Amino acid sequence: MAASLAPPACGSLMAAAAAPRRHAAPRRGAVVRAAGFEMPAEYKKVTPLADRVLVKIAAAETKTTGGIILAESAQRKPTSGDVFEFGADCVEVAKGKTVLYNKFGIGCTDIEMGGDSYIMIKEGDLIGTFPSSGATAADIPQMTPMGDRVLLRSDEASAITAGGIMLTEGAIEKPCTATVLAVGPGKKGEDGVVKPMSIKADDKVMYFKYAGDKMYDTEGKEYVVLHENDILATF
């Protein structure tokens, strides 16, 4: 997962814009996201270890762009925030940068501390970073993908068939072609060496239809962040 009157907070970049997904109940033995917990009042600081990142979560939207106050159950839960602390093995994050993540990531832990909400997540599970804190939907094209991820701007779908027939919105086939806006540094192998990306900015690509995470800017343009191996071809 856009605002029509004003850009939404960065916390809503995916929660408000991404199409809803159905998630099957975890099977027996499956790894699931750890439940959140509240830190005891005497603890004022958490220091992540290894490649983990502590992210201070952006505030949930309590009002619509039209000023309607939302009930708590209807509030859009954010999927972004600012890097608060990170472990010694992290290489792509910096303190204070806004990061985007998938709220269904495996191994994420929600933490309440000092009246604020945080999430502990592995650096490799972050989707991308923004140049500065407080990024909005208008800043999506400036996002830097993490790891082997690629930021795409989707091609627009045609509402008219080759025979000139106007299609209804539900009948328009979404294209699986896009332009590459940015690429990550590459995926680190088991030997610790980063494998360079074969895709580069400005490439025209075809990608797997259901891959990645979709986002929309303030003008309704669609962007997709996916892994390089979800790209099927270049042309």
Backbone as CSV, one residue per row, in Angstrom:
resi,resn,N_x,N_y,N_z,CA_x,CA_y,CA_z,C_x,C_y,C_z
1,MET,0.704,-0.866,0.000,0.000,0.000,0.000,0.742,0.913,0.000
2,ALA,-3.892,7.331,-1.614,-2.869,8.373,-1.551,-3.623,9.614,-1.273
3,ALA,-3.027,10.481,-0.792,-3.799,11.632,-0.370,-4.161,12.474,-1.566
4,SER,-5.308,13.124,-1.529,-5.730,13.947,-2.653,-5.585,15.433,-2.362
5,LEU,-5.642,15.804,-1.107,-5.565,17.219,-0.771,-4.207,17.610,-0.228
6,ALA,-3.562,16.696,0.491,-2.247,16.981,1.056,-1.488,15.690,1.161
7,PRO,-0.138,15.734,1.068,0.646,14.516,1.157,0.472,13.860,2.511
8,PRO,0.286,12.546,2.553,0.185,11.864,3.834,1.534,11.775,4.502
9,ALA,1.514,11.516,5.804,2.773,11.312,6.510,3.453,10.095,5.941
10,CYS,4.806,10.038,6.092,5.538,8.919,5.520,5.050,7.604,6.087
11,GLY,4.558,7.604,7.317,4.069,6.385,7.914,2.945,5.763,7.133
12,SER,2.283,6.491,6.268,1.165,5.942,5.521,1.528,5.605,4.092
13,LEU,2.809,5.702,3.739,3.211,5.469,2.357,2.744,4.117,1.858
14,MET,2.869,3.099,2.699,2.441,1.785,2.278,1.096,1.405,2.869
15,ALA,0.868,1.759,4.129,-0.377,1.340,4.766,-1.588,1.929,4.076
16,ALA,-1.479,3.171,3.589,-2.617,3.825,2.962,-2.701,3.538,1.485
17,ALA,-1.551,3.272,0.852,-1.556,3.172,-0.596,-1.538,1.754,-1.116
18,ALA,-0.967,0.831,-0.366,-0.841,-0.524,-0.881,-2.184,-1.227,-0.899
19,ALA,-2.379,-2.052,-1.910,-3.604,-2.831,-1.980,-3.612,-3.839,-0.847
20,PRO,-4.746,-4.069,-0.196,-4.796,-5.003,0.922,-4.448,-6.417,0.492
21,ARG,-3.768,-7.113,1.355,-3.386,-8.496,1.062,-3.978,-9.426,2.102
22,ARG,-4.252,-10.644,1.675,-4.721,-11.647,2.623,-3.527,-12.461,3.073
23,HIS,-3.478,-12.700,4.359,-2.363,-13.448,4.928,-2.909,-14.689,5.626
24,ALA,-2.429,-15.826,5.168,-2.894,-17.074,5.734,-2.386,-17.212,7.160
25,ALA,-3.152,-17.912,7.982,-2.732,-18.152,9.355,-1.465,-18.983,9.349
26,PRO,-0.504,-18.696,10.219,0.755,-19.422,10.211,0.555,-20.888,10.520
27,ARG,1.287,-21.758,9.770,1.203,-23.199,10.000,1.993,-23.561,11.250
28,ARG,1.715,-24.747,11.766,2.432,-25.221,12.939,3.923,-25.305,12.615
29,GLY,4.733,-24.728,13.466,6.171,-24.749,13.255,6.685,-23.565,12.469
30,ALA,5.794,-22.728,11.932,6.223,-21.581,11.137,6.758,-20.485,12.054
31,VAL,7.710,-19.720,11.530,8.249,-18.589,12.280,7.298,-17.417,12.141
32,VAL,6.909,-16.812,13.250,5.971,-15.699,13.202,6.590,-14.484,13.878
33,ARG,6.003,-13.317,13.618,6.498,-12.085,14.210,6.240,-12.075,15.705
34,ALA,7.266,-11.683,16.439,7.150,-11.673,17.893,6.154,-10.614,18.344
35,ALA,5.457,-10.938,19.426,4.487,-9.984,19.960,5.224,-8.813,20.592
36,GLY,4.598,-7.637,20.543,5.210,-6.457,21.114,5.149,-6.487,22.632
37,PHE,6.006,-5.711,23.259,5.971,-5.638,24.713,6.392,-4.243,25.152
38,GLU,6.034,-3.893,26.375,6.351,-2.579,26.925,7.564,-2.682,27.824
39,MET,8.566,-1.844,27.527,9.781,-1.863,28.327,9.490,-1.332,29.732
40,PRO,10.076,-1.933,30.763,9.931,-1.393,32.112,10.433,0.039,32.173
41,ALA,9.835,0.859,33.021,10.123,2.290,33.073,11.588,2.598,33.378
42,GLU,12.270,1.688,34.091,13.652,1.986,34.473,14.623,1.873,33.294
43,TYR,14.190,1.240,32.187,15.055,1.113,31.013,14.759,2.252,30.041
44,LYS,15.773,3.054,29.770,15.605,4.234,28.922,16.229,4.073,27.543
45,LYS,16.993,3.008,27.343,17.702,2.856,26.081,17.807,1.388,25.696
46,VAL,17.687,1.112,24.398,17.864,-0.231,23.856,18.942,-0.160,22.784
47,THR,19.937,-1.019,22.873,21.017,-1.042,21.890,20.916,-2.303,21.041
48,PRO,20.579,-2.193,19.769,20.475,-3.378,18.909,21.832,-4.057,18.747
49,LEU,21.799,-5.354,18.507,23.015,-6.122,18.274,23.067,-6.573,16.818
50,ALA,24.271,-6.888,16.365,24.512,-7.453,15.029,23.911,-6.564,13.936
51,ASP,23.000,-7.145,13.112,22.447,-6.396,11.970,21.037,-5.898,12.230
52,ARG,20.680,-5.741,13.512,19.330,-5.289,13.825,19.256,-3.765,13.946
53,VAL,18.066,-3.246,13.639,17.840,-1.796,13.629,16.639,-1.480,14.508
54,LEU,16.770,-0.474,15.361,15.654,0.004,16.167,15.071,1.235,15.477
55,VAL,13.809,1.129,15.056,13.151,2.195,14.306,12.044,2.800,15.166
56,LYS,12.060,4.121,15.291,10.969,4.820,15.969,9.847,5.016,14.964
57,ILE,8.705,4.396,15.216,7.625,4.340,14.246,6.921,5.683,14.125
58,ALA,6.583,6.044,12.899,5.834,7.274,12.654,4.458,7.160,13.288
59,ALA,3.876,8.292,13.636,2.554,8.309,14.265,1.485,7.839,13.292
60,ALA,0.495,7.107,13.794,-0.615,6.665,12.961,-1.479,7.861,12.583
61,GLU,-2.117,7.764,11.409,-3.014,8.840,10.978,-4.311,8.767,11.788
62,THR,-4.613,9.845,12.490,-5.829,9.871,13.299,-6.958,10.621,12.602
63,LYS,-6.626,11.302,11.486,-7.630,12.024,10.714,-7.454,11.734,9.232
64,THR,-8.543,11.777,8.485,-8.469,11.677,7.040,-8.032,13.031,6.489
65,THR,-7.721,13.075,5.172,-7.331,14.344,4.571,-8.469,15.354,4.617
66,GLY,-9.702,14.883,4.799,-10.843,15.782,4.901,-11.123,16.227,6.317
67,GLY,-10.280,15.776,7.281,-10.421,16.217,8.655,-11.304,15.332,9.516
68,ILE,-11.744,14.196,8.982,-12.598,13.292,9.762,-11.739,12.516,10.756
69,ILE,-12.123,12.541,12.015,-11.378,11.808,13.044,-11.700,10.325,12.932
70,LEU,-10.637,9.502,12.884,-10.805,8.062,12.725,-10.859,7.366,14.080
71,ALA,-11.703,6.348,14.164,-11.692,5.489,15.344,-10.364,4.742,15.367
72,GLU,-9.927,4.326,16.554,-8.621,3.672,16.671,-8.517,2.456,15.770
73,SER,-9.603,1.682,15.655,-9.579,0.481,14.838,-9.462,0.790,13.354
74,ALA,-9.800,2.024,12.950,-9.769,2.396,11.540,-8.524,3.190,11.169
75,GLN,-7.680,3.499,12.149,-6.489,4.287,11.869,-5.488,3.483,11.049
76,ARG,-4.837,4.165,10.106,-3.863,3.511,9.251,-2.570,3.313,10.027
77,LYS,-2.153,2.082,10.138,-0.944,1.791,10.897,0.283,2.055,10.021
78,PRO,1.259,2.787,10.545,2.413,3.163,9.741,3.350,1.997,9.456
79,THR,4.085,2.093,8.371,5.097,1.097,8.024,6.409,1.816,7.718
80,SER,6.634,2.904,8.417,7.889,3.627,8.262,8.219,4.325,9.574
81,GLY,9.430,4.807,9.655,9.852,5.530,10.840,11.300,5.947,10.699
82,ASP,11.851,6.537,11.756,13.231,7.023,11.729,14.152,6.064,12.479
83,VAL,15.340,5.854,11.936,16.330,4.991,12.579,16.753,5.632,13.893
84,PHE,16.575,4.891,14.989,16.903,5.400,16.321,18.261,4.878,16.784
85,GLU,18.486,3.592,16.612,19.769,2.956,16.920,19.948,1.782,15.962
86,PHE,21.194,1.342,15.783,21.424,0.171,14.934,22.669,-0.576,15.394
87,GLY,22.719,-1.870,15.046,23.825,-2.725,15.455,25.095,-2.495,14.658
88,ALA,26.187,-3.084,15.159,27.507,-2.857,14.570,27.648,-3.455,13.177
89,ASP,26.823,-4.445,12.827,26.951,-5.095,11.525,26.121,-4.420,10.432
90,CYS,25.385,-3.372,10.768,24.576,-2.671,9.761,25.486,-1.813,8.876
91,VAL,25.170,-1.784,7.585,26.030,-1.051,6.647,25.271,-0.025,5.799
92,GLU,23.933,-0.098,5.747,23.182,0.770,4.837,22.328,1.828,5.535
93,VAL,22.231,1.779,6.853,21.368,2.722,7.562,22.204,3.758,8.289
94,ALA,21.582,4.885,8.608,22.219,5.942,9.388,21.194,6.484,10.369
95,LYS,21.649,6.941,11.502,20.760,7.451,12.538,19.979,8.651,12.022
96,GLY,18.668,8.625,12.232,17.812,9.725,11.823,17.193,9.573,10.453
97,LYS,17.690,8.639,9.643,17.114,8.445,8.318,15.745,7.784,8.416
98,THR,14.848,8.164,7.515,13.540,7.523,7.451,13.660,6.250,6.646
99,VAL,13.122,5.164,7.194,13.172,3.870,6.512,11.757,3.339,6.303
100,LEU,11.627,2.549,5.265,10.353,1.918,4.936,10.513,0.429,5.149
101,TYR,9.503,-0.220,5.748,9.602,-1.654,6.007,8.255,-2.307,5.809
102,ASN,8.267,-3.621,5.695,7.041,-4.393,5.583,6.598,-4.809,6.980
103,LYS,5.397,-4.404,7.383,4.939,-4.673,8.751,4.691,-6.155,9.010
104,PHE,4.733,-6.984,7.943,4.547,-8.424,8.118,5.878,-9.159,8.095
105,GLY,6.971,-8.426,8.268,8.286,-9.046,8.238,8.469,-10.078,9.349
106,ILE,9.205,-11.133,9.034,9.469,-12.191,10.003,10.526,-11.714,11.000
107,GLY,10.281,-11.955,12.248,11.268,-11.628,13.269,11.211,-10.210,13.781
108,CYS,10.243,-9.410,13.333,10.105,-8.037,13.839,9.530,-8.069,15.254
109,THR,9.988,-7.157,16.081,9.483,-7.078,17.443,9.041,-5.657,17.737
110,ASP,7.777,-5.487,18.127,7.246,-4.182,18.494,7.603,-3.878,19.941
111,ILE,8.053,-2.643,20.188,8.475,-2.235,21.525,7.823,-0.906,21.876
112,GLU,7.277,-0.805,23.084,6.771,0.460,23.620,7.771,0.930,24.673
113,MET,8.286,2.145,24.503,9.305,2.639,25.426,9.175,4.146,25.584
114,GLY,9.016,4.596,26.816,8.926,6.025,27.078,7.764,6.710,26.397
115,GLY,6.683,5.979,26.165,5.508,6.549,25.525,5.566,6.561,24.007
116,ASP,6.649,6.057,23.421,6.784,5.995,21.963,6.803,4.549,21.487
117,SER,6.464,4.364,20.215,6.435,3.026,19.617,7.664,2.821,18.741
118,TYR,8.257,1.639,18.861,9.440,1.279,18.092,9.238,-0.110,17.487
119,ILE,10.097,-0.420,16.525,10.141,-1.772,16.000,11.600,-2.176,15.865
120,MET,11.912,-3.407,16.290,13.256,-3.955,16.115,13.188,-4.877,14.910
121,ILE,14.038,-4.617,13.919,13.952,-5.328,12.652,15.352,-5.521,12.087
122,LYS,15.557,-6.583,11.330,16.853,-6.803,10.691,17.028,-5.819,9.536
123,GLU,18.264,-5.378,9.337,18.525,-4.424,8.257,18.092,-4.982,6.905
124,GLY,18.267,-6.279,6.701,17.909,-6.885,5.429,16.420,-6.915,5.159
125,ASP,15.597,-6.685,6.193,14.143,-6.668,6.023,13.608,-5.262,5.768
126,LEU,14.486,-4.263,5.785,14.067,-2.910,5.434,13.952,-2.799,3.914
127,ILE,12.967,-2.051,3.443,12.719,-1.930,2.004,13.563,-0.829,1.382
128,GLY,13.678,0.313,2.055,14.443,1.415,1.495,14.609,2.534,2.495
129,THR,15.428,3.518,2.139,15.669,4.669,2.993,15.390,5.954,2.223
130,PHE,15.073,7.011,2.979,14.869,8.338,2.405,15.999,9.252,2.891
131,PRO,16.306,10.311,2.142,17.441,11.172,2.485,17.337,11.833,3.855
132,SER,16.124,12.091,4.307,15.974,12.806,5.576,14.693,12.384,6.272
133,SER,14.564,12.782,7.514,13.378,12.463,8.297,12.177,13.251,7.791
134,GLY,10.986,12.713,8.048,9.765,13.416,7.691,9.407,13.305,6.223
135,ALA,9.887,12.270,5.541,9.564,12.100,4.124,8.069,11.858,3.942
136,THR,7.548,12.264,2.783,6.137,12.082,2.455,6.012,11.287,1.164
137,ALA,4.765,11.078,0.747,4.526,10.327,-0.482,5.182,10.989,-1.691
138,ALA,5.338,12.295,-1.658,5.977,13.002,-2.770,7.458,12.662,-2.900
139,ASP,8.034,12.081,-1.827,9.462,11.758,-1.831,9.755,10.342,-2.307
140,ILE,8.743,9.594,-2.697,8.950,8.204,-3.115,10.026,8.072,-4.186
141,PRO,10.046,8.931,-5.231,11.087,8.780,-6.260,12.507,8.961,-5.735
142,GLN,12.666,9.593,-4.544,14.001,9.795,-3.974,14.421,8.656,-3.044
143,MET,13.589,7.638,-2.928,13.913,6.527,-2.043,15.086,5.715,-2.588
144,THR,15.963,5.286,-1.694,17.070,4.401,-2.054,16.734,2.988,-1.602
145,PRO,16.585,2.039,-2.526,16.256,0.663,-2.135,17.382,0.031,-1.318
146,MET,17.013,-0.940,-0.484,17.990,-1.646,0.343,18.372,-2.967,-0.316
147,GLY,19.605,-3.405,-0.102,20.041,-4.715,-0.577,19.922,-4.874,-2.078
148,ASP,19.240,-5.967,-2.489,19.076,-6.233,-3.922,17.710,-5.778,-4.426
149,ARG,17.121,-4.806,-3.743,15.809,-4.320,-4.168,15.937,-3.260,-5.259
150,VAL,14.838,-3.105,-6.006,14.792,-2.172,-7.138,13.524,-1.337,-7.015
151,LEU,13.642,-0.019,-7.214,12.488,0.878,-7.206,12.050,1.111,-8.646
152,LEU,10.786,0.789,-8.941,10.232,0.923,-10.282,9.102,1.942,-10.306
153,ARG,8.962,2.660,-11.421,7.770,3.455,-11.688,6.966,2.710,-12.740
154,SER,5.789,2.231,-12.348,4.985,1.389,-13.227,4.481,2.160,-14.434
155,ASP,4.408,1.478,-15.578,3.794,2.070,-16.759,2.297,2.186,-16.533
156,GLU,1.700,3.222,-17.104,0.267,3.425,-16.943,-0.527,2.472,-17.835
157,ALA,-1.660,2.005,-17.311,-2.519,1.099,-18.070,-3.381,1.888,-19.043
158,SER,-3.637,1.312,-20.197,-4.495,1.952,-21.184,-5.955,1.616,-20.899
159,ALA,-6.813,2.633,-20.967,-8.243,2.430,-20.714,-9.010,2.158,-22.004
160,ILE,-8.296,2.058,-23.129,-8.943,1.827,-24.427,-8.269,0.649,-25.110
161,THR,-9.054,-0.278,-25.638,-8.509,-1.425,-26.353,-8.001,-0.990,-27.718
162,ALA,-7.285,-1.923,-28.402,-6.761,-1.630,-29.735,-7.889,-1.327,-30.714
163,GLY,-9.094,-1.850,-30.435,-10.247,-1.601,-31.308,-11.010,-0.343,-30.944
164,GLY,-10.524,0.403,-29.937,-11.142,1.663,-29.562,-12.240,1.555,-28.525
165,ILE,-12.380,0.389,-27.879,-13.419,0.199,-26.867,-12.924,0.729,-25.524
166,MET,-13.742,1.566,-24.880,-13.401,2.116,-23.569,-13.663,1.057,-22.503
167,LEU,-12.663,0.788,-21.673,-12.782,-0.230,-20.632,-13.197,0.397,-19.312
168,THR,-13.976,-0.349,-18.517,-14.279,0.085,-17.161,-13.033,-0.114,-16.311
169,GLU,-12.994,0.562,-15.172,-11.804,0.498,-14.321,-11.477,-0.932,-13.914
170,GLY,-12.515,-1.719,-13.623,-12.292,-3.097,-13.188,-11.774,-4.000,-14.286
171,ALA,-11.972,-3.614,-15.535,-11.553,-4.449,-16.655,-10.182,-4.076,-17.195
172,ILE,-9.588,-3.001,-16.699,-8.281,-2.573,-17.182,-7.206,-3.506,-16.641
173,GLU,-6.439,-4.077,-17.545,-5.359,-4.981,-17.151,-4.130,-4.166,-16.761
174,LYS,-3.675,-4.360,-15.535,-2.516,-3.605,-15.065,-1.254,-4.111,-15.767
175,PRO,-0.420,-3.221,-16.285,0.802,-3.654,-16.963,1.837,-4.160,-15.976
176,CYS,2.731,-5.006,-16.441,3.826,-5.516,-15.621,5.142,-5.006,-16.176
177,THR,5.115,-3.813,-16.735,6.324,-3.178,-17.248,6.532,-1.866,-16.504
178,ALA,7.788,-1.464,-16.406,8.101,-0.278,-15.617,9.472,0.257,-15.979
179,THR,9.768,1.446,-15.453,11.082,2.066,-15.602,11.799,2.014,-14.267
180,VAL,13.054,1.620,-14.275,13.843,1.549,-13.049,14.257,2.954,-12.628
181,LEU,13.907,3.331,-11.398,14.299,4.638,-10.863,15.588,4.555,-10.042
182,ALA,15.736,3.481,-9.274,16.921,3.343,-8.421,17.116,1.883,-8.058
183,VAL,18.341,1.526,-7.765,18.655,0.150,-7.349,19.474,0.188,-6.067
184,GLY,19.392,-0.888,-5.306,20.192,-1.014,-4.102,21.622,-1.408,-4.431
185,PRO,22.478,-1.508,-3.421,23.889,-1.851,-3.650,24.109,-3.297,-4.053
186,GLY,23.132,-4.169,-3.784,23.281,-5.588,-4.088,23.128,-6.440,-2.844
187,LYS,23.008,-7.725,-3.052,22.790,-8.664,-1.943,24.115,-9.234,-1.461
188,LYS,24.253,-9.250,-0.138,25.471,-9.804,0.453,25.367,-11.324,0.521
189,GLY,26.374,-12.003,0.000,26.402,-13.461,0.022,26.877,-13.999,1.358
190,GLU,26.880,-15.324,1.482,27.312,-15.953,2.730,28.783,-15.673,3.016
191,ASP,29.551,-15.360,1.971,30.965,-15.048,2.148,31.198,-13.596,2.528
192,GLY,30.086,-12.825,2.657,30.199,-11.425,3.027,30.440,-10.484,1.871
193,VAL,30.553,-11.032,0.668,30.799,-10.200,-0.512,29.461,-9.793,-1.130
194,VAL,29.334,-8.505,-1.474,28.117,-7.986,-2.084,28.141,-8.252,-3.588
195,LYS,27.108,-8.913,-4.090,27.006,-9.193,-5.518,26.425,-7.966,-6.214
196,PRO,27.145,-7.395,-7.183,26.660,-6.182,-7.863,25.338,-6.426,-8.578
197,MET,24.541,-5.382,-8.715,23.263,-5.467,-9.405,23.493,-5.465,-10.912
198,SER,22.686,-6.251,-11.633,22.768,-6.259,-13.098,21.773,-5.272,-13.706
199,ILE,20.774,-4.843,-12.907,19.798,-3.854,-13.348,20.302,-2.466,-12.958
200,LYS,20.031,-1.462,-13.784,20.481,-0.101,-13.476,19.347,0.893,-13.714
201,ALA,19.516,2.094,-13.188,18.516,3.151,-13.350,18.268,3.425,-14.829
202,ASP,17.005,3.704,-15.156,16.523,4.019,-16.508,16.282,2.788,-17.370
203,ASP,16.607,1.582,-16.869,16.271,0.368,-17.618,14.756,0.220,-17.708
204,LYS,14.273,-0.299,-18.823,12.865,-0.685,-18.962,12.777,-2.177,-18.684
205,VAL,11.874,-2.564,-17.792,11.834,-3.960,-17.359,10.413,-4.517,-17.347
206,MET,10.354,-5.848,-17.390,9.118,-6.583,-17.169,9.290,-7.351,-15.861
207,TYR,8.273,-7.322,-14.987,8.435,-7.946,-13.687,7.261,-8.871,-13.360
208,PHE,7.480,-9.746,-12.387,6.463,-10.691,-11.942,5.274,-9.933,-11.375
209,LYS,4.106,-10.248,-11.841,2.895,-9.475,-11.573,2.610,-9.243,-10.099
210,TYR,2.814,-10.267,-9.270,2.417,-10.151,-7.863,3.601,-9.869,-6.937
211,ALA,4.721,-9.488,-7.493,5.920,-9.280,-6.679,5.956,-7.886,-6.069
212,GLY,6.678,-7.766,-4.981,7.012,-6.467,-4.410,5.931,-5.774,-3.607
213,ASP,6.251,-4.551,-3.228,5.366,-3.698,-2.431,5.015,-2.466,-3.251
214,LYS,3.720,-2.197,-3.384,3.247,-1.066,-4.189,3.058,0.183,-3.325
215,MET,3.350,1.342,-3.928,3.151,2.628,-3.274,2.610,3.599,-4.306
216,TYR,1.961,4.673,-3.836,1.411,5.686,-4.726,1.796,7.063,-4.218
217,ASP,2.171,7.961,-5.138,2.492,9.312,-4.728,1.227,10.160,-4.669
218,THR,1.376,11.449,-4.435,0.218,12.323,-4.256,-0.584,12.518,-5.534
219,GLU,-0.006,12.158,-6.689,-0.718,12.264,-7.964,-1.296,10.929,-8.409
220,GLY,-1.162,9.911,-7.578,-1.717,8.605,-7.896,-0.825,7.724,-8.741
221,LYS,0.409,8.143,-9.006,1.323,7.313,-9.795,1.795,6.127,-8.963
222,GLU,1.873,4.977,-9.623,2.216,3.743,-8.914,3.715,3.457,-8.991
223,TYR,4.259,3.050,-7.850,5.658,2.639,-7.757,5.696,1.245,-7.121
224,VAL,6.706,0.471,-7.468,6.861,-0.869,-6.917,8.300,-1.051,-6.472
225,VAL,8.486,-1.616,-5.282,9.814,-2.004,-4.816,9.841,-3.520,-4.734
226,LEU,10.777,-4.143,-5.442,10.863,-5.607,-5.451,12.315,-6.044,-5.507
227,HIS,12.535,-7.345,-5.319,13.880,-7.898,-5.409,14.279,-8.052,-6.874
228,GLU,15.562,-7.961,-7.137,16.051,-8.035,-8.518,15.627,-9.333,-9.204
229,ASN,15.564,-10.437,-8.442,15.201,-11.712,-9.083,13.720,-11.811,-9.416
230,ASP,12.928,-10.782,-9.084,11.519,-10.739,-9.494,11.363,-10.040,-10.847
231,ILE,12.458,-9.518,-11.375,12.426,-8.916,-12.704,12.637,-10.018,-13.741
232,LEU,11.744,-10.097,-14.713,11.762,-11.189,-15.676,12.604,-10.878,-16.899
233,ALA,12.622,-9.624,-17.339,13.342,-9.282,-18.566,13.565,-7.785,-18.644
234,THR,14.496,-7.379,-19.497,14.713,-5.971,-19.835,14.424,-5.799,-21.316
235,PHE,14.078,-4.581,-21.710,13.800,-4.349,-23.140,14.045,-2.878,-23.476
